[in-house]
């Protein structure tokens, strides 16, 4: 297969990449972990009722399992423009290129989007704070719960375990029952 551009999906890009990947493979990114640490004031929340979205946050001895998506060569320019418009509409995320170890043993360089800890939307939220924000917020792309549940479900369907996301999904479902 010819060289192609890879993107590392660890959240909504897994289930809503906005393009049809030429190839998708479970992958591991070392040095980063998936966290609900970024207030969403547009896509999954508002300024009045912020939601939370995932970001990759740096951490010693951390790693994140997700999905490496290969962009078809003929579509690289428009796909990257679309992903950048989605992920970099404000400086809450930074684009980096990092090595991914694919499940089949290959190592590829991939674009991914990591949190900018200096951005005002970044925060360190307790699990209870995360659950309460996610249970009630909604934005341009719909309810925050849909983002959480879709991500947890698609990780599981790829054979990727994320106990933190599973616990959070359980807590949010419990809160939803209490709120109705």
Backbone torsions as a table, in degrees:
resi	resn	phi	psi	omega
1	UNK	NA	138.2	-179.4
2	UNK	-68.8	160.7	177.5
3	UNK	-60.8	138.4	177.9
4	UNK	-139.9	168.7	176.3
5	UNK	-85.1	134.1	178.0
6	UNK	-111.0	148.0	173.8
7	UNK	-127.6	136.9	178.3
8	UNK	-94.0	120.3	179.3
9	UNK	-103.0	125.2	180.0
10	UNK	-127.7	-5.6	-179.9
11	UNK	-139.0	-123.6	-174.3
12	UNK	-65.8	-21.8	176.4
13	UNK	-63.5	-21.9	177.4
14	UNK	-64.1	-46.3	-174.5
15	UNK	-103.9	-7.4	178.6
16	UNK	-147.0	66.3	-175.7
17	UNK	-73.0	-20.7	-178.7
18	UNK	84.6	5.2	176.7
19	UNK	-157.5	165.6	177.0
20	UNK	-96.0	111.1	-178.6
21	UNK	-64.0	144.7	173.4
22	UNK	-67.9	-32.6	-179.9
23	UNK	-155.2	145.8	171.4
24	UNK	-138.1	132.8	-172.8
25	UNK	-140.1	136.6	173.0
26	UNK	-58.5	137.6	-174.6
27	UNK	-144.2	162.4	179.6
28	UNK	-125.0	133.3	176.2
29	UNK	-114.5	118.1	-179.6
30	UNK	-85.9	148.4	175.7
31	UNK	91.5	-0.4	-177.4
32	UNK	-138.4	151.6	173.3
33	UNK	-134.3	151.1	-179.6
34	UNK	-78.6	128.2	-179.5
35	UNK	-145.2	146.1	167.5
36	UNK	-82.6	89.2	-174.7
37	UNK	-133.2	12.1	-176.2
38	UNK	-129.6	118.6	177.2
39	UNK	-64.3	134.8	175.3
40	UNK	-103.7	116.6	-178.0
41	UNK	-107.0	3.2	-176.3
42	UNK	-133.8	-67.0	-172.2
43	UNK	-71.9	-41.8	-175.5
44	UNK	-125.4	16.0	177.8
45	UNK	-170.4	-173.9	178.6
46	UNK	-134.9	174.1	175.9
47	UNK	-62.6	-37.4	-179.3
48	UNK	-74.5	-31.9	-177.1
49	UNK	-139.5	77.3	-175.7
50	UNK	-63.3	142.6	170.8
51	UNK	-98.9	-171.6	176.9
52	UNK	-131.8	139.7	174.6
53	UNK	-126.9	163.7	-178.8
54	UNK	-78.2	151.8	171.2
55	UNK	-147.3	160.2	171.6
56	UNK	-89.4	123.7	-179.5
57	UNK	-115.9	135.6	-178.1
58	UNK	-66.2	146.7	177.3
59	UNK	-164.8	135.4	176.4
60	UNK	-59.2	138.7	179.2
61	UNK	56.9	20.0	178.5
62	UNK	-91.9	159.1	170.5
63	UNK	-154.7	159.2	178.2
64	UNK	-131.5	130.6	172.1
65	UNK	-97.2	134.8	179.2
66	UNK	-154.4	-149.1	-176.3
67	UNK	-128.0	127.9	174.2
68	UNK	-86.6	127.4	-179.1
69	UNK	-113.3	124.6	177.6
70	UNK	-92.8	126.1	179.2
71	UNK	-84.5	129.1	176.9
72	UNK	-57.4	132.7	-174.7
73	UNK	-51.2	-38.4	-178.5
74	UNK	-70.6	-13.1	-175.8
75	UNK	-112.8	4.5	-172.2
76	UNK	-54.5	-49.0	-175.5
77	UNK	-63.3	-53.3	-179.7
78	UNK	-66.9	-34.7	179.8
79	UNK	-66.6	-46.8	179.2
80	UNK	-63.5	-37.4	177.3
81	UNK	-62.8	-41.5	179.6
82	UNK	-66.6	-44.5	179.5
83	UNK	-64.0	-42.9	179.5
84	UNK	-64.6	-39.5	177.9
85	UNK	-61.9	-36.1	-179.0
86	UNK	-75.8	-46.4	-172.5
87	UNK	-89.2	-25.6	-173.1
88	UNK	-116.1	27.1	-179.2
89	UNK	-67.3	-18.8	167.9
90	UNK	-142.5	167.7	-173.9
91	UNK	-81.2	25.4	176.8
92	UNK	-70.3	-27.3	175.6
93	UNK	-113.3	153.2	171.8
94	UNK	-120.4	143.6	176.0
95	UNK	-91.0	130.4	174.8
96	UNK	-130.9	163.6	169.8
97	UNK	-114.6	127.5	-174.4
98	UNK	-140.8	155.0	177.8
99	UNK	-76.4	135.6	175.0
100	UNK	-116.0	140.3	171.9
101	UNK	-99.4	114.4	180.0
102	UNK	-77.7	153.9	-177.6
103	UNK	-57.8	-28.0	-179.2
104	UNK	-86.7	6.1	175.3
105	UNK	100.3	-17.8	177.5
106	UNK	-67.6	153.3	172.2
107	UNK	-119.1	126.8	179.9
108	UNK	-128.0	156.4	172.0
109	UNK	-89.8	133.2	-176.3
110	UNK	-136.5	147.1	170.2
111	UNK	-75.2	140.1	171.9
112	UNK	-150.7	168.3	-173.1
113	UNK	-122.3	118.8	-175.0
114	UNK	-115.7	158.0	-176.2
115	UNK	-72.5	144.9	170.6
116	UNK	-97.4	101.8	-175.9
117	UNK	-62.9	-18.4	179.2
118	UNK	-83.3	-6.8	-178.1
119	UNK	-78.2	144.8	-176.4
120	UNK	-63.1	-20.4	-180.0
121	UNK	-83.6	-10.2	179.4
122	UNK	-75.5	142.9	176.7
123	UNK	-160.1	161.8	177.1
124	UNK	-109.6	100.4	-172.4
125	UNK	-104.7	140.3	175.1
126	UNK	-69.4	161.2	176.3
127	UNK	-56.9	-37.6	178.7
128	UNK	-66.2	-42.3	176.9
129	UNK	-62.6	-42.8	178.8
130	UNK	-58.8	-49.7	-177.5
131	UNK	-60.4	-44.2	-178.0
132	UNK	-66.4	-40.4	178.7
133	UNK	-66.7	-46.5	-176.6
134	UNK	-66.6	-36.2	-176.2
135	UNK	-64.3	-26.4	-172.3
136	UNK	-116.3	-17.8	-172.3
137	UNK	-82.5	153.2	173.7
138	UNK	-152.4	151.2	179.9
139	UNK	-144.2	-158.3	-175.9
140	UNK	-57.0	-33.2	-178.2
141	UNK	-98.2	9.6	174.5
142	UNK	110.6	-172.3	-177.9
143	UNK	-63.1	142.9	178.6
144	UNK	-62.1	-32.0	179.5
145	UNK	-61.8	-35.2	179.1
146	UNK	-61.7	-40.8	178.2
147	UNK	-60.2	-48.7	179.8
148	UNK	-62.9	-52.4	-175.0
149	UNK	-64.7	-41.9	178.3
150	UNK	-62.4	-42.7	-179.3
151	UNK	-64.8	-47.9	179.9
152	UNK	-60.4	-43.2	-178.6
153	UNK	-65.6	-42.9	-177.8
154	UNK	-73.5	-32.2	173.1
155	UNK	-62.4	-46.9	-179.7
156	UNK	-60.9	-41.9	-179.0
157	UNK	-66.3	-22.0	176.4
158	UNK	-89.4	-1.1	-178.6
159	UNK	80.7	20.3	-178.9
160	UNK	-100.2	118.5	179.1
161	UNK	-85.5	131.9	173.1
162	UNK	-141.2	85.4	-176.7
163	UNK	-57.0	-34.3	178.8
164	UNK	-61.5	-46.3	179.3
165	UNK	-65.7	-39.9	179.3
166	UNK	-63.5	-43.6	177.6
167	UNK	-62.6	-44.2	-179.5
168	UNK	-63.4	-42.2	177.9
169	UNK	-60.8	-41.7	177.5
170	UNK	-61.8	-46.5	180.0
171	UNK	-61.6	-41.6	-179.5
172	UNK	-66.5	-40.0	177.1
173	UNK	-62.0	-40.9	176.9
174	UNK	-62.0	-44.8	178.5
175	UNK	-62.3	-41.3	179.1
176	UNK	-60.2	-40.4	177.5
177	UNK	-63.4	-40.4	179.0
178	UNK	-66.3	-35.0	-174.9
179	UNK	-81.5	-12.7	-178.6
180	UNK	-101.4	NA	NA
